[in-house]
Amino acid sequence: MSVELQNLDCNCNNCAYMERDLDKFAKSVEDHKRWQLDSFNSDKENAIRGIKFQFDKSQCYINYGRCYLLDKDVSFIPNTLQLYTQSCFVNRKS
């Protein structure tokens, strides 16, 4: 993704003030896995047809971090326009 597009999106994912919270993201991924498995297991047809569960990590859109400019926890979806960060965003590649 180009720096120009990142500057238009102003997404926390590319902001110099954001530090990722990998533990919170990992917990979110585990929650999604559990939810998908519960949904899979509730479908009796899967057992009858012998289908095996495969986790779809692409469904884990939300990322987490800490904004050190605003001194608060943040959540964001990478590569998505964030209108509310237009005034505080500083591209980490700038």
Biopython code that builds the backbone (N, CA, C, O; Angstrom):
import numpy as np
from Bio.PDB.StructureBuilder import StructureBuilder

atoms = [
    (1, "MET", "N", (0.859, -1.175, 0.000)),
    (1, "MET", "CA", (0.000, 0.000, 0.000)),
    (1, "MET", "C", (0.896, 1.225, 0.000)),
    (1, "MET", "O", (1.909, 1.264, 0.699)),
    (2, "SER", "N", (0.529, 2.204, -0.769)),
    (2, "SER", "CA", (1.361, 3.397, -0.879)),
    (2, "SER", "C", (1.179, 4.322, 0.330)),
    (2, "SER", "O", (0.140, 4.327, 0.989)),
    (3, "VAL", "N", (2.213, 5.089, 0.588)),
    (3, "VAL", "CA", (2.174, 6.051, 1.694)),
    (3, "VAL", "C", (1.075, 7.080, 1.455)),
    (3, "VAL", "O", (0.434, 7.537, 2.402)),
    (4, "GLU", "N", (0.854, 7.445, 0.202)),
    (4, "GLU", "CA", (-0.193, 8.428, -0.109)),
    (4, "GLU", "C", (-1.576, 7.917, 0.313)),
    (4, "GLU", "O", (-2.371, 8.658, 0.891)),
    (5, "LEU", "N", (-1.848, 6.657, 0.018)),
    (5, "LEU", "CA", (-3.134, 6.080, 0.404)),
    (5, "LEU", "C", (-3.238, 5.967, 1.923)),
    (5, "LEU", "O", (-4.303, 6.222, 2.486)),
    (6, "GLN", "N", (-2.163, 5.594, 2.584)),
    (6, "GLN", "CA", (-2.159, 5.529, 4.049)),
    (6, "GLN", "C", (-2.445, 6.900, 4.643)),
    (6, "GLN", "O", (-3.145, 7.006, 5.650)),
    (7, "ASN", "N", (-1.911, 7.944, 4.031)),
    (7, "ASN", "CA", (-2.150, 9.305, 4.526)),
    (7, "ASN", "C", (-3.596, 9.733, 4.319)),
    (7, "ASN", "O", (-4.103, 10.559, 5.078)),
    (8, "LEU", "N", (-4.257, 9.199, 3.328)),
    (8, "LEU", "CA", (-5.682, 9.486, 3.124)),
    (8, "LEU", "C", (-6.542, 8.699, 4.115)),
    (8, "LEU", "O", (-7.499, 9.235, 4.673)),
    (9, "ASP", "N", (-6.199, 7.430, 4.330)),
    (9, "ASP", "CA", (-6.966, 6.581, 5.244)),
    (9, "ASP", "C", (-6.827, 7.016, 6.702)),
    (9, "ASP", "O", (-7.784, 6.939, 7.473)),
    (10, "CYS", "N", (-5.638, 7.472, 7.073)),
    (10, "CYS", "CA", (-5.352, 7.850, 8.468)),
    (10, "CYS", "C", (-5.716, 6.730, 9.434)),
    (10, "CYS", "O", (-6.300, 6.976, 10.489)),
    (11, "ASN", "N", (-5.367, 5.498, 9.068)),
    (11, "ASN", "CA", (-5.697, 4.342, 9.872)),
    (11, "ASN", "C", (-4.656, 4.143, 10.970)),
    (11, "ASN", "O", (-3.456, 4.272, 10.728)),
    (12, "CYS", "N", (-5.118, 3.834, 12.160)),
    (12, "CYS", "CA", (-4.215, 3.600, 13.294)),
    (12, "CYS", "C", (-3.150, 2.555, 12.968)),
    (12, "CYS", "O", (-2.052, 2.593, 13.525)),
    (13, "ASN", "N", (-3.466, 1.634, 12.077)),
    (13, "ASN", "CA", (-2.528, 0.584, 11.680)),
    (13, "ASN", "C", (-1.206, 1.161, 11.187)),
    (13, "ASN", "O", (-0.160, 0.532, 11.351)),
    (14, "ASN", "N", (-1.238, 2.339, 10.590)),
    (14, "ASN", "CA", (-0.046, 2.953, 10.008)),
    (14, "ASN", "C", (0.443, 4.170, 10.780)),
    (14, "ASN", "O", (1.312, 4.899, 10.302)),
    (15, "CYS", "N", (-0.105, 4.393, 11.961)),
    (15, "CYS", "CA", (0.220, 5.598, 12.719)),
    (15, "CYS", "C", (1.458, 5.395, 13.606)),
    (15, "CYS", "O", (1.632, 4.346, 14.226)),
    (16, "ALA", "N", (2.289, 6.404, 13.645)),
    (16, "ALA", "CA", (3.511, 6.363, 14.446)),
    (16, "ALA", "C", (3.216, 6.335, 15.951)),
    (16, "ALA", "O", (4.058, 5.888, 16.729)),
    (17, "TYR", "N", (2.049, 6.800, 16.369)),
    (17, "TYR", "CA", (1.709, 6.852, 17.792)),
    (17, "TYR", "C", (1.095, 5.552, 18.324)),
    (17, "TYR", "O", (0.881, 5.419, 19.529)),
    (18, "MET", "N", (0.814, 4.602, 17.442)),
    (18, "MET", "CA", (0.129, 3.385, 17.850)),
    (18, "MET", "C", (1.113, 2.251, 18.099)),
    (18, "MET", "O", (2.008, 1.994, 17.294)),
    (19, "GLU", "N", (0.928, 1.578, 19.230)),
    (19, "GLU", "CA", (1.695, 0.374, 19.540)),
    (19, "GLU", "C", (0.715, -0.793, 19.627)),
    (19, "GLU", "O", (-0.269, -0.723, 20.363)),
    (20, "ARG", "N", (0.975, -1.850, 18.891)),
    (20, "ARG", "CA", (0.060, -2.996, 18.841)),
    (20, "ARG", "C", (-0.026, -3.719, 20.180)),
    (20, "ARG", "O", (0.940, -3.797, 20.939)),
    (21, "ASP", "N", (-1.214, -4.242, 20.438)),
    (21, "ASP", "CA", (-1.441, -5.099, 21.605)),
    (21, "ASP", "C", (-1.626, -6.516, 21.066)),
    (21, "ASP", "O", (-2.749, -6.943, 20.797)),
    (22, "LEU", "N", (-0.525, -7.234, 20.912)),
    (22, "LEU", "CA", (-0.565, -8.562, 20.307)),
    (22, "LEU", "C", (-1.273, -9.577, 21.194)),
    (22, "LEU", "O", (-1.865, -10.528, 20.684)),
    (23, "ASP", "N", (-1.225, -9.398, 22.498)),
    (23, "ASP", "CA", (-1.920, -10.312, 23.411)),
    (23, "ASP", "C", (-3.432, -10.200, 23.230)),
    (23, "ASP", "O", (-4.133, -11.211, 23.184)),
    (24, "LYS", "N", (-3.928, -8.976, 23.130)),
    (24, "LYS", "CA", (-5.363, -8.768, 22.954)),
    (24, "LYS", "C", (-5.820, -9.302, 21.595)),
    (24, "LYS", "O", (-6.899, -9.883, 21.485)),
    (25, "PHE", "N", (-4.992, -9.103, 20.556)),
    (25, "PHE", "CA", (-5.326, -9.636, 19.237)),
    (25, "PHE", "C", (-5.339, -11.167, 19.263)),
    (25, "PHE", "O", (-6.233, -11.787, 18.688)),
    (26, "ALA", "N", (-4.357, -11.776, 19.923)),
    (26, "ALA", "CA", (-4.298, -13.243, 20.011)),
    (26, "ALA", "C", (-5.535, -13.787, 20.721)),
    (26, "ALA", "O", (-6.075, -14.818, 20.320)),
    (27, "LYS", "N", (-5.988, -13.099, 21.775)),
    (27, "LYS", "CA", (-7.205, -13.523, 22.473)),
    (27, "LYS", "C", (-8.409, -13.416, 21.549)),
    (27, "LYS", "O", (-9.280, -14.287, 21.552)),
    (28, "SER", "N", (-8.459, -12.349, 20.758)),
    (28, "SER", "CA", (-9.546, -12.170, 19.806)),
    (28, "SER", "C", (-9.558, -13.296, 18.768)),
    (28, "SER", "O", (-10.617, -13.811, 18.411)),
    (29, "VAL", "N", (-8.376, -13.667, 18.292)),
    (29, "VAL", "CA", (-8.273, -14.767, 17.321)),
    (29, "VAL", "C", (-8.765, -16.070, 17.953)),
    (29, "VAL", "O", (-9.498, -16.831, 17.320)),
    (30, "GLU", "N", (-8.365, -16.326, 19.192)),
    (30, "GLU", "CA", (-8.828, -17.541, 19.880)),
    (30, "GLU", "C", (-10.344, -17.525, 20.070)),
    (30, "GLU", "O", (-10.999, -18.556, 19.918)),
    (31, "ASP", "N", (-10.907, -16.356, 20.402)),
    (31, "ASP", "CA", (-12.364, -16.241, 20.535)),
    (31, "ASP", "C", (-13.041, -16.564, 19.206)),
    (31, "ASP", "O", (-14.021, -17.309, 19.172)),
    (32, "HIS", "N", (-12.526, -16.010, 18.121)),
    (32, "HIS", "CA", (-13.110, -16.276, 16.799)),
    (32, "HIS", "C", (-13.019, -17.763, 16.448)),
    (32, "HIS", "O", (-13.950, -18.337, 15.884)),
    (33, "LYS", "N", (-11.906, -18.361, 16.785)),
    (33, "LYS", "CA", (-11.731, -19.794, 16.507)),
    (33, "LYS", "C", (-12.763, -20.605, 17.271)),
    (33, "LYS", "O", (-13.384, -21.513, 16.718)),
    (34, "ARG", "N", (-12.945, -20.275, 18.543)),
    (34, "ARG", "CA", (-13.917, -20.989, 19.373)),
    (34, "ARG", "C", (-15.335, -20.807, 18.831)),
    (34, "ARG", "O", (-16.108, -21.763, 18.770)),
    (35, "TRP", "N", (-15.675, -19.567, 18.436)),
    (35, "TRP", "CA", (-17.013, -19.301, 17.888)),
    (35, "TRP", "C", (-17.243, -20.074, 16.593)),
    (35, "TRP", "O", (-18.317, -20.640, 16.386)),
    (36, "GLN", "N", (-16.231, -20.097, 15.720)),
    (36, "GLN", "CA", (-16.369, -20.838, 14.475)),
    (36, "GLN", "C", (-16.508, -22.342, 14.731)),
    (36, "GLN", "O", (-17.302, -23.023, 14.083)),
    (37, "LEU", "N", (-15.726, -22.842, 15.679)),
    (37, "LEU", "CA", (-15.803, -24.264, 16.003)),
    (37, "LEU", "C", (-17.161, -24.605, 16.613)),
    (37, "LEU", "O", (-17.744, -25.636, 16.276)),
    (38, "ASP", "N", (-17.667, -23.761, 17.498)),
    (38, "ASP", "CA", (-18.993, -23.984, 18.085)),
    (38, "ASP", "C", (-20.066, -24.010, 16.994)),
    (38, "ASP", "O", (-20.953, -24.862, 17.007)),
    (39, "SER", "N", (-19.977, -23.084, 16.063)),
    (39, "SER", "CA", (-20.934, -23.031, 14.954)),
    (39, "SER", "C", (-20.819, -24.274, 14.083)),
    (39, "SER", "O", (-21.826, -24.856, 13.680)),
    (40, "PHE", "N", (-19.587, -24.674, 13.798)),
    (40, "PHE", "CA", (-19.332, -25.867, 12.997)),
    (40, "PHE", "C", (-19.899, -27.104, 13.675)),
    (40, "PHE", "O", (-20.559, -27.927, 13.040)),
    (41, "ASN", "N", (-19.636, -27.228, 14.969)),
    (41, "ASN", "CA", (-20.077, -28.415, 15.710)),
    (41, "ASN", "C", (-21.594, -28.472, 15.870)),
    (41, "ASN", "O", (-22.158, -29.555, 16.031)),
    (42, "SER", "N", (-22.253, -27.329, 15.827)),
    (42, "SER", "CA", (-23.705, -27.329, 15.982)),
    (42, "SER", "C", (-24.409, -27.779, 14.703)),
    (42, "SER", "O", (-25.606, -28.066, 14.716)),
    (43, "ASP", "N", (-23.673, -27.838, 13.616)),
    (43, "ASP", "CA", (-24.246, -28.289, 12.352)),
    (43, "ASP", "C", (-24.046, -29.800, 12.232)),
    (43, "ASP", "O", (-22.966, -30.259, 11.862)),
    (44, "LYS", "N", (-25.075, -30.560, 12.540)),
    (44, "LYS", "CA", (-24.992, -32.021, 12.548)),
    (44, "LYS", "C", (-24.635, -32.584, 11.164)),
    (44, "LYS", "O", (-24.061, -33.669, 11.071)),
    (45, "GLU", "N", (-24.962, -31.874, 10.117)),
    (45, "GLU", "CA", (-24.651, -32.344, 8.766)),
    (45, "GLU", "C", (-23.144, -32.491, 8.557)),
    (45, "GLU", "O", (-22.709, -33.379, 7.824)),
    (46, "ASN", "N", (-22.337, -31.628, 9.195)),
    (46, "ASN", "CA", (-20.887, -31.728, 9.046)),
    (46, "ASN", "C", (-20.378, -33.079, 9.530)),
    (46, "ASN", "O", (-19.510, -33.687, 8.904)),
    (47, "ALA", "N", (-20.923, -33.539, 10.646)),
    (47, "ALA", "CA", (-20.501, -34.831, 11.194)),
    (47, "ALA", "C", (-20.928, -35.971, 10.278)),
    (47, "ALA", "O", (-20.177, -36.923, 10.066)),
    (48, "ILE", "N", (-22.115, -35.867, 9.748)),
    (48, "ILE", "CA", (-22.628, -36.915, 8.862)),
    (48, "ILE", "C", (-21.789, -36.999, 7.589)),
    (48, "ILE", "O", (-21.489, -38.095, 7.115)),
    (49, "ARG", "N", (-21.414, -35.863, 7.040)),
    (49, "ARG", "CA", (-20.639, -35.838, 5.791)),
    (49, "ARG", "C", (-19.141, -36.015, 6.038)),
    (49, "ARG", "O", (-18.375, -36.131, 5.081)),
    (50, "GLY", "N", (-18.708, -36.038, 7.297)),
    (50, "GLY", "CA", (-17.297, -36.234, 7.614)),
    (50, "GLY", "C", (-16.432, -35.018, 7.314)),
    (50, "GLY", "O", (-15.230, -35.155, 7.084)),
    (51, "ILE", "N", (-17.027, -33.834, 7.314)),
    (51, "ILE", "CA", (-16.281, -32.601, 7.039)),
    (51, "ILE", "C", (-15.456, -32.232, 8.264)),
    (51, "ILE", "O", (-15.951, -32.307, 9.389)),
    (52, "LYS", "N", (-14.213, -31.837, 8.061)),
    (52, "LYS", "CA", (-13.331, -31.438, 9.158)),
    (52, "LYS", "C", (-13.336, -29.916, 9.302)),
    (52, "LYS", "O", (-13.459, -29.185, 8.319)),
    (53, "PHE", "N", (-13.203, -29.462, 10.530)),
    (53, "PHE", "CA", (-13.178, -28.027, 10.829)),
    (53, "PHE", "C", (-11.880, -27.398, 10.338)),
    (53, "PHE", "O", (-10.796, -27.942, 10.547)),
    (54, "GLN", "N", (-12.003, -26.242, 9.681)),
    (54, "GLN", "CA", (-10.850, -25.441, 9.285)),
    (54, "GLN", "C", (-11.107, -24.002, 9.729)),
    (54, "GLN", "O", (-12.103, -23.389, 9.343)),
    (55, "PHE", "N", (-10.205, -23.480, 10.536)),
    (55, "PHE", "CA", (-10.340, -22.129, 11.063)),
    (55, "PHE", "C", (-10.065, -21.102, 9.971)),
    (55, "PHE", "O", (-9.074, -21.207, 9.248)),
    (56, "ASP", "N", (-10.944, -20.109, 9.852)),
    (56, "ASP", "CA", (-10.794, -19.034, 8.867)),
    (56, "ASP", "C", (-10.341, -17.770, 9.591)),
    (56, "ASP", "O", (-11.166, -16.986, 10.061)),
    (57, "LYS", "N", (-9.017, -17.575, 9.678)),
    (57, "LYS", "CA", (-8.457, -16.428, 10.393)),
    (57, "LYS", "C", (-8.779, -15.109, 9.692)),
    (57, "LYS", "O", (-8.689, -14.047, 10.308)),
    (58, "SER", "N", (-9.149, -15.161, 8.425)),
    (58, "SER", "CA", (-9.461, -13.927, 7.697)),
    (58, "SER", "C", (-10.688, -13.219, 8.277)),
    (58, "SER", "O", (-10.944, -12.060, 7.952)),
    (59, "GLN", "N", (-11.443, -13.905, 9.129)),
    (59, "GLN", "CA", (-12.606, -13.295, 9.769)),
    (59, "GLN", "C", (-12.232, -12.440, 10.977)),
    (59, "GLN", "O", (-13.104, -11.812, 11.577)),
    (60, "CYS", "N", (-10.956, -12.406, 11.342)),
    (60, "CYS", "CA", (-10.466, -11.646, 12.494)),
    (60, "CYS", "C", (-9.998, -10.278, 12.000)),
    (60, "CYS", "O", (-8.805, -10.065, 11.782)),
    (61, "TYR", "N", (-10.926, -9.369, 11.829)),
    (61, "TYR", "CA", (-10.638, -8.068, 11.238)),
    (61, "TYR", "C", (-10.070, -7.059, 12.224)),
    (61, "TYR", "O", (-9.203, -6.262, 11.866)),
    (62, "ILE", "N", (-10.545, -7.086, 13.446)),
    (62, "ILE", "CA", (-10.225, -6.022, 14.399)),
    (62, "ILE", "C", (-8.855, -6.247, 15.024)),
    (62, "ILE", "O", (-8.546, -7.332, 15.515)),
    (63, "ASN", "N", (-8.043, -5.195, 14.993)),
    (63, "ASN", "CA", (-6.729, -5.201, 15.636)),
    (63, "ASN", "C", (-6.796, -4.261, 16.838)),
    (63, "ASN", "O", (-7.694, -3.425, 16.937)),
    (64, "TYR", "N", (-5.843, -4.409, 17.739)),
    (64, "TYR", "CA", (-5.852, -3.640, 18.984)),
    (64, "TYR", "C", (-4.489, -3.021, 19.232)),
    (64, "TYR", "O", (-3.462, -3.520, 18.773)),
    (65, "GLY", "N", (-4.507, -1.929, 19.964)),
    (65, "GLY", "CA", (-3.256, -1.275, 20.297)),
    (65, "GLY", "C", (-3.457, -0.176, 21.313)),
    (65, "GLY", "O", (-4.521, -0.031, 21.915)),
    (66, "ARG", "N", (-2.400, 0.592, 21.483)),
    (66, "ARG", "CA", (-2.400, 1.721, 22.431)),
    (66, "ARG", "C", (-1.923, 2.952, 21.687)),
    (66, "ARG", "O", (-0.850, 2.937, 21.085)),
    (67, "CYS", "N", (-2.715, 4.030, 21.723)),
    (67, "CYS", "CA", (-2.328, 5.300, 21.112)),
    (67, "CYS", "C", (-1.620, 6.128, 22.180)),
    (67, "CYS", "O", (-2.209, 6.485, 23.200)),
    (68, "TYR", "N", (-0.357, 6.424, 21.929)),
    (68, "TYR", "CA", (0.413, 7.176, 22.913)),
    (68, "TYR", "C", (0.231, 8.678, 22.779)),
    (68, "TYR", "O", (0.599, 9.423, 23.687)),
    (69, "LEU", "N", (-0.328, 9.138, 21.668)),
    (69, "LEU", "CA", (-0.660, 10.558, 21.539)),
    (69, "LEU", "C", (-1.902, 10.885, 22.367)),
    (69, "LEU", "O", (-1.925, 11.867, 23.110)),
    (70, "LEU", "N", (-2.932, 10.053, 22.232)),
    (70, "LEU", "CA", (-4.198, 10.281, 22.940)),
    (70, "LEU", "C", (-4.262, 9.556, 24.286)),
    (70, "LEU", "O", (-5.220, 9.726, 25.040)),
    (71, "ASP", "N", (-3.236, 8.744, 24.587)),
    (71, "ASP", "CA", (-3.155, 8.003, 25.838)),
    (71, "ASP", "C", (-4.414, 7.168, 26.074)),
    (71, "ASP", "O", (-5.073, 7.283, 27.107)),
    (72, "LYS", "N", (-4.731, 6.317, 25.078)),
    (72, "LYS", "CA", (-5.903, 5.456, 25.222)),
    (72, "LYS", "C", (-5.737, 4.195, 24.380)),
    (72, "LYS", "O", (-4.960, 4.159, 23.425)),
    (73, "ASP", "N", (-6.492, 3.156, 24.761)),
    (73, "ASP", "CA", (-6.535, 1.925, 23.982)),
    (73, "ASP", "C", (-7.357, 2.178, 22.723)),
    (73, "ASP", "O", (-8.345, 2.912, 22.751)),
    (74, "VAL", "N", (-6.936, 1.562, 21.615)),
    (74, "VAL", "CA", (-7.648, 1.725, 20.353)),
    (74, "VAL", "C", (-7.897, 0.368, 19.716)),
    (74, "VAL", "O", (-7.170, -0.596, 19.958)),
    (75, "SER", "N", (-8.930, 0.317, 18.904)),
    (75, "SER", "CA", (-9.188, -0.850, 18.059)),
    (75, "SER", "C", (-9.421, -0.305, 16.657)),
    (75, "SER", "O", (-9.938, 0.799, 16.483)),
    (76, "PHE", "N", (-9.032, -1.098, 15.659)),
    (76, "PHE", "CA", (-9.121, -0.622, 14.283)),
    (76, "PHE", "C", (-9.106, -1.800, 13.329)),
    (76, "PHE", "O", (-8.662, -2.896, 13.673)),
    (77, "ILE", "N", (-9.597, -1.557, 12.136)),
    (77, "ILE", "CA", (-9.555, -2.535, 11.059)),
    (77, "ILE", "C", (-8.554, -2.001, 10.044)),
    (77, "ILE", "O", (-8.803, -0.967, 9.424)),
    (78, "PRO", "N", (-7.425, -2.685, 9.860)),
    (78, "PRO", "CA", (-6.396, -2.202, 8.932)),
    (78, "PRO", "C", (-6.952, -1.950, 7.529)),
    (78, "PRO", "O", (-7.895, -2.605, 7.086)),
    (79, "ASN", "N", (-6.343, -0.987, 6.849)),
    (79, "ASN", "CA", (-6.689, -0.641, 5.470)),
    (79, "ASN", "C", (-8.128, -0.165, 5.306)),
    (79, "ASN", "O", (-8.767, -0.410, 4.282)),
    (80, "THR", "N", (-8.620, 0.514, 6.326)),
    (80, "THR", "CA", (-9.964, 1.075, 6.317)),
    (80, "THR", "C", (-9.873, 2.559, 6.662)),
    (80, "THR", "O", (-9.129, 2.949, 7.561)),
    (81, "LEU", "N", (-10.624, 3.371, 5.952)),
    (81, "LEU", "CA", (-10.637, 4.808, 6.203)),
    (81, "LEU", "C", (-11.157, 5.095, 7.605)),
    (81, "LEU", "O", (-12.205, 4.580, 7.994)),
    (82, "GLN", "N", (-10.442, 5.906, 8.359)),
    (82, "GLN", "CA", (-10.860, 6.317, 9.698)),
    (82, "GLN", "C", (-11.009, 7.830, 9.710)),
    (82, "GLN", "O", (-10.014, 8.553, 9.762)),
    (83, "LEU", "N", (-12.221, 8.304, 9.665)),
    (83, "LEU", "CA", (-12.467, 9.749, 9.645)),
    (83, "LEU", "C", (-12.096, 10.415, 10.962)),
    (83, "LEU", "O", (-11.653, 11.563, 10.963)),
    (84, "TYR", "N", (-12.267, 9.720, 12.083)),
    (84, "TYR", "CA", (-12.042, 10.334, 13.391)),
    (84, "TYR", "C", (-10.564, 10.475, 13.734)),
    (84, "TYR", "O", (-10.239, 11.057, 14.769)),
    (85, "THR", "N", (-9.664, 9.966, 12.908)),
    (85, "THR", "CA", (-8.232, 10.105, 13.183)),
    (85, "THR", "C", (-7.548, 11.058, 12.207)),
    (85, "THR", "O", (-6.319, 11.119, 12.154)),
    (86, "GLN", "N", (-8.322, 11.786, 11.453)),
    (86, "GLN", "CA", (-7.769, 12.687, 10.438)),
    (86, "GLN", "C", (-6.876, 13.759, 11.055)),
    (86, "GLN", "O", (-5.904, 14.177, 10.427)),
    (87, "SER", "N", (-7.180, 14.209, 12.257)),
    (87, "SER", "CA", (-6.420, 15.307, 12.860)),
    (87, "SER", "C", (-5.188, 14.853, 13.671)),
    (87, "SER", "O", (-4.295, 15.657, 13.940)),
    (88, "CYS", "N", (-5.145, 13.579, 14.054)),
    (88, "CYS", "CA", (-4.052, 13.139, 14.917)),
    (88, "CYS", "C", (-3.078, 12.179, 14.228)),
    (88, "CYS", "O", (-2.023, 11.881, 14.789)),
    (89, "PHE", "N", (-3.396, 11.701, 13.057)),
    (89, "PHE", "CA", (-2.593, 10.688, 12.363)),
    (89, "PHE", "C", (-1.252, 11.219, 11.908)),
    (89, "PHE", "O", (-1.158, 12.283, 11.296)),
    (90, "VAL", "N", (-0.197, 10.445, 12.222)),
    (90, "VAL", "CA", (1.160, 10.709, 11.710)),
    (90, "VAL", "C", (1.657, 9.386, 11.137)),
    (90, "VAL", "O", (1.798, 8.406, 11.869)),
    (91, "ASN", "N", (1.915, 9.354, 9.864)),
    (91, "ASN", "CA", (2.335, 8.114, 9.217)),
    (91, "ASN", "C", (3.685, 7.661, 9.766)),
    (91, "ASN", "O", (4.627, 8.451, 9.836)),
    (92, "ARG", "N", (3.778, 6.391, 10.153)),
    (92, "ARG", "CA", (5.009, 5.854, 10.706)),
    (92, "ARG", "C", (6.122, 5.803, 9.669)),
    (92, "ARG", "O", (7.293, 5.682, 10.031)),
    (93, "LYS", "N", (5.775, 5.894, 8.375)),
    (93, "LYS", "CA", (6.771, 5.859, 7.306)),
    (93, "LYS", "C", (7.240, 7.256, 6.908)),
    (93, "LYS", "O", (8.127, 7.392, 6.065)),
    (94, "SER", "N", (6.663, 8.282, 7.497)),
    (94, "SER", "CA", (7.026, 9.656, 7.157)),
    (94, "SER", "C", (8.274, 10.109, 7.910)),
    (94, "SER", "O", (8.719, 11.243, 7.741)),
]
sb = StructureBuilder()
sb.init_structure("model")
sb.init_model(0)
sb.init_chain("A")
sb.init_seg("    ")
for serial, (resi, resn, name, xyz) in enumerate(atoms, 1):
    if name == "N":
        sb.init_residue(resn, " ", resi, " ")
    sb.init_atom(name, np.array(xyz, "f"), 0.0, 1.0, " ", f" {name:<3s}", serial, name[0])
structure = sb.get_structure()
